[in-house]
Amino acid sequence: MSGNLTKLSARSSITEFVILKHFDVTINPPKPQIIKEILWSPPLVNWVKFNSDGASLGNPGAADCGGIYKNSNSDFIGAFAINLGVTTTLCAELIGAMVSIEIAHKKGWRYLWLETDSMLVYMAFTSHKIVPLHLQNRWNNCLHLISSMHFYVSHIFREGNKCADTLANTGLSIVSHCWFSQIPANITADLVSNKPGLPSFRVS
């Protein structure tokens, strides 16, 4: 019985193909999925790498941001989460980056690598027009801070930014802001996978 069903299905497909060709219907086969390997890389010796993220439940909507700092051994050295109230996704992403820079400056970390999954934040370091007017003074202050530092910024896909993404989402559950000097339980698994360089995968 199953053999007959297979033959029937094949005949049906061939018939449909012939009909479509008769009416000059273009057949576009589905594009194959591409799987990309996403790796989080540690910074150089004496550098601090911080990943930041921001999110908004609506645009604008209830928003938050978060970030995590690690050293050249991929060791956790601090993290933060902030409830931003109501704002846009872009503002949340930018504030996450600015807070990361401000904290690093206060900590005396002068070799800094910022990594973000927001292409707009990445581009804002060279195109200030991206920054909304009400954030430009603070943004310019951050640019002044990094001008006296060794600073590098890069983009990573969200799959490689899971710790910062989780911390950002934590912001909605707190009243204002929180600094973590110990590893938060909700990022432990992702932190453990980052340390030995285990990859995440992105399907596109």
GIFENZI-V951567 format. One record per run of one state. SS is the DSSP state (~ for helix, > for strand, _ for the rest). FROM is the first residue (numbers start at 1). TO is the last residue. If there is no record, write none. Layout:
ss->SS from->FROM to->TO
ss->SS from->FROM to->TO
This chain:
ss->_ from->1 to->1
ss->~ from->2 to->22
ss->_ from->23 to->34
ss->> from->35 to->38
ss->_ from->39 to->47
ss->> from->48 to->58
ss->_ from->59 to->60
ss->> from->61 to->70
ss->_ from->71 to->75
ss->> from->76 to->87
ss->_ from->88 to->88
ss->~ from->89 to->107
ss->_ from->108 to->110
ss->> from->111 to->116
ss->_ from->117 to->118
ss->~ from->119 to->124
ss->_ from->125 to->127
ss->~ from->128 to->130
ss->_ from->131 to->132
ss->~ from->133 to->147
ss->_ from->148 to->149
ss->> from->150 to->155
ss->_ from->156 to->157
ss->~ from->158 to->160
ss->_ from->161 to->161
ss->~ from->162 to->173
ss->_ from->174 to->176
ss->> from->177 to->180
ss->_ from->181 to->184
ss->~ from->185 to->195
ss->_ from->196 to->199
ss->> from->200 to->203
ss->_ from->204 to->204
